[in-house]
């Protein structure tokens, strides 16, 4: 079992509500290394075995915990040599990771699995034409998406700061889990940021009950 799946199992047991303090305590208990990015008294950046994670709290107090399980950075010129090939590599990594979710202890509680077609925006009404890859630099609707951070070993950082609240999914799977939303996908925020395979657990806005606080 990877550290990411183990953490998802722990975090799923916390809800509802998912809180920043509760998530940080689980990271510490699992032996993840803090990255030194403390917000509101809570360590928000964590690393373990090549995976990076971060805890994000919205202005409304809703908490999301994201993991970057794969990352491909831009070259020195700031552009990818073959962006399409990078997207395809990310989709292969995602396809290899999904069985770990399907074998997890919480798999039986997942509901509503579905794959977003390649190139279709994560937010409804903001999509590119189905089958068309997202253009470099194009952003999803504000407030959609998960997956900020530098990825494995990065502990958040520039990508988290610059792309917070935005998400450009090349492909994704999404489920609900006991009042939470679990998303696994290939994400590319902007031309200056890397392509990543990201897994996020966050409050379901459609679920009843209080939102998770920090």
Beta strands, then each sheet from edge to edge (+ up, - down):
strand 1: 33-34
strand 2: 38-39
strand 3: 42-43
strand 4: 45-48
strand 5: 51-57
strand 6: 63-72
strand 7: 110-111
strand 8: 115-116
strand 9: 169-177
strand 10: 180-188
strand 11: 195-203
sheet 1: 1+ 4- 5+ 6- 11+ 10- 9+ 7-
sheet 2: 1+ 4- 5+ 6- 11+ 10- 9+ 8-
sheet 3: 2+ 3-
end
